[in-house]
Structure formats: C-alpha cells, structure tokens
Amino acid sequence: MPGTTEMMVILLIAVLLFGANKIPKLARSTGEAMGEFQKGREEVEQELEEMRDGGASEGSDAVDTTEATETTKETET
C-alpha cells in the first residue's frame, strides 16, 4: 500500500492531468464500472453454482430449452 506521501503525489498528478472539476466525474464513473463488474461476476458465479448443483436432474431441462430455442429460431426465419 502506498504511504501518505505517495498518495499526495498521485493526487497532485491526477489534478494536473485531469483538472479539479473532472476528478469527481472520473471517480463516479470508476465506481459505477466496478459495480457493474461485480454484478457480472456474481451472476457468472451463481450460474456456475447452479450448473454444478443441478447435475443430471437439470440435464433433460437443458435439452428441452435447446429444442425450444431451435424451434423458435425456425419459426422466426
């Protein structure tokens, strides 16, 4: 972890590069992007757990879903 002096230097460089007005916007957009990334990661983890826990009982459901999707695609074209 950077110390106090290093953080001050980084903050000074950021102010010089982006200007004092844009730093809050950059922080906000960075926070939103991190939140979206976190949501996506959690969704993928949940899907993996469902696939792992579902096992053979949901295997037939997956085939039915694939067949339904193929049927829908055929009717659309």
Backbone hydrogen bonds in HBPLUS format (Angstrom, degrees):
<---DONOR---> <-ACCEPTOR-->    atom                        ^
c    i                          cat <-CA-CA->   ^        H-A-AA   ^      H-
h    n   atom  resd res      DA  || num        DHA   H-A  angle D-A-AA Bond
n    s   type  num  typ     dist DA aas  dist angle  dist       angle   num
A0007-MET N   A0003-GLY O   3.01 MM   4  6.23 156.1  2.06 149.2 156.2     1
A0008-MET N   A0004-THR O   3.00 MM   4  6.24 154.3  2.07 149.3 155.8     2
A0009-VAL N   A0005-THR O   3.06 MM   4  6.35 156.5  2.11 150.2 156.2     3
A0010-ILE N   A0006-GLU O   2.96 MM   4  6.21 160.9  2.00 150.3 155.5     4
A0011-LEU N   A0007-MET O   2.91 MM   4  6.08 160.3  1.95 148.2 153.6     5
A0012-LEU N   A0008-MET O   2.92 MM   4  6.09 157.1  1.97 146.5 152.9     6
A0013-ILE N   A0009-VAL O   2.96 MM   4  6.19 160.4  2.00 150.7 155.6     7
A0014-ALA N   A0010-ILE O   2.94 MM   4  6.15 158.1  1.98 148.5 154.8     8
A0015-VAL N   A0011-LEU O   2.95 MM   4  6.19 157.7  2.00 149.8 155.3     9
A0016-LEU N   A0012-LEU O   2.98 MM   4  6.22 156.8  2.04 147.2 153.8    10
A0017-LEU N   A0013-ILE O   2.88 MM   4  6.08 155.0  1.94 151.0 157.9    11
A0018-PHE N   A0014-ALA O   2.90 MM   4  5.87 173.4  1.90 155.0 157.3    12
A0019-GLY N   A0015-VAL O   2.86 MM   4  4.75 139.4  2.02 122.2 133.3    13
A0026-LEU N   A0022-LYS O   2.93 MM   4  6.17 159.4  1.97 156.7 162.9    14
A0027-ALA N   A0023-ILE O   2.91 MM   4  6.11 160.4  1.95 155.2 160.4    15
A0028-ARG N   A0024-PRO O   2.92 MM   4  6.07 157.7  1.97 144.8 150.9    16
A0029-SER N   A0025-LYS O   2.94 MM   4  6.15 168.4  1.95 153.0 155.8    17
A0030-THR N   A0026-LEU O   2.92 MM   4  6.02 152.3  2.00 144.9 153.0    18
A0031-GLY N   A0027-ALA O   2.96 MM   4  6.14 157.5  2.01 146.4 152.2    19
A0032-GLU N   A0028-ARG O   2.96 MM   4  6.24 155.9  2.02 150.7 157.2    20
A0033-ALA N   A0029-SER O   2.97 MM   4  6.10 158.4  2.01 143.7 149.6    21
A0034-MET N   A0030-THR O   2.95 MM   4  6.17 156.1  2.01 147.9 154.5    22
A0035-GLY N   A0031-GLY O   2.97 MM   4  6.17 151.4  2.05 143.1 150.9    23
A0036-GLU N   A0032-GLU O   2.97 MM   4  6.25 158.6  2.01 151.7 156.6    24
A0037-PHE N   A0033-ALA O   2.96 MM   4  6.15 157.5  2.01 147.0 153.4    25
A0038-GLN N   A0034-MET O   2.94 MM   4  6.13 155.0  2.01 145.3 151.9    26
A0039-LYS N   A0035-GLY O   2.97 MM   4  6.25 158.4  2.02 149.3 154.6    27
A0040-GLY N   A0036-GLU O   2.98 MM   4  6.20 164.7  2.01 151.1 155.0    28
A0041-ARG N   A0037-PHE O   2.94 MM   4  6.13 157.1  1.99 148.3 154.8    29
A0042-GLU N   A0038-GLN O   2.95 MM   4  6.16 158.3  2.00 150.6 156.1    30
A0043-GLU N   A0039-LYS O   2.95 MM   4  6.20 155.6  2.01 150.4 157.0    31
A0044-VAL N   A0040-GLY O   3.05 MM   4  6.28 160.4  2.09 149.1 153.7    32
A0045-GLU N   A0041-ARG O   2.97 MM   4  6.20 158.3  2.02 147.3 153.6    33
A0046-GLN N   A0042-GLU O   2.91 MM   4  6.14 156.4  1.97 148.2 154.4    34
A0047-GLU N   A0043-GLU O   2.98 MM   4  6.22 160.1  2.02 150.0 155.1    35
A0048-LEU N   A0044-VAL O   2.95 MM   4  6.18 158.2  2.00 149.9 155.9    36
A0049-GLU N   A0045-GLU O   2.96 MM   4  6.18 156.2  2.01 147.4 153.8    37
A0050-GLU N   A0046-GLN O   2.88 MM   4  6.11 158.0  1.93 150.6 156.7    38
A0051-MET N   A0047-GLU O   2.91 MM   4  6.13 155.6  1.97 147.2 153.7    39
A0052-ARG N   A0048-LEU O   2.91 MM   4  6.09 155.3  1.97 145.4 152.5    40
A0053-ASP N   A0049-GLU O   2.78 MM   4  5.90 163.2  1.80 153.2 157.8    41
A0054-GLY N   A0050-GLU O   2.78 MM   4  5.60 150.2  1.87 141.5 150.0    42
A0059-GLY N   A0056-ALA O   3.12 MM   3  4.90 147.3  2.23  95.6 105.6    43
A0062-ALA N   A0058-GLU O   2.98 MM   4  6.25 148.6  2.08 149.5 157.4    44
A0063-VAL N   A0059-GLY O   3.29 MM   4  6.60 149.9  2.38 142.1 148.9    45
A0064-ASP N   A0060-SER O   3.06 MM   4  6.34 160.0  2.10 147.2 152.3    46
A0065-THR N   A0061-ASP O   2.88 MM   4  6.13 156.6  1.94 150.4 156.6    47
A0066-THR N   A0062-ALA O   3.01 MM   4  6.21 154.7  2.08 143.2 149.9    48
A0067-GLU N   A0063-VAL O   2.89 MM   4  6.16 161.2  1.92 153.6 158.7    49
A0068-ALA N   A0064-ASP O   2.88 MM   4  6.10 156.0  1.94 147.6 154.4    50
A0069-THR N   A0065-THR O   2.93 MM   4  6.12 152.9  2.01 145.4 152.7    51
A0070-GLU N   A0066-THR O   2.91 MM   4  6.17 159.3  1.96 151.7 157.1    52
A0071-THR N   A0067-GLU O   2.92 MM   4  6.12 155.9  1.98 147.2 154.0    53
A0072-THR N   A0068-ALA O   2.94 MM   4  6.14 155.6  2.00 144.2 150.8    54
A0073-LYS N   A0069-THR O   2.93 MM   4  6.19 154.5  1.99 148.2 155.1    55
A0074-GLU N   A0070-GLU O   2.95 MM   4  6.19 152.9  2.03 146.1 153.3    56
A0075-THR N   A0071-THR O   3.04 MM   4  6.30 155.3  2.10 149.0 155.0    57
A0076-GLU N   A0072-THR O   3.06 MM   4  6.23 140.0  2.23 142.1 152.6    58
A0077-THR N   A0073-LYS O   3.27 MM   4  6.48 142.5  2.42 143.5 151.1    59
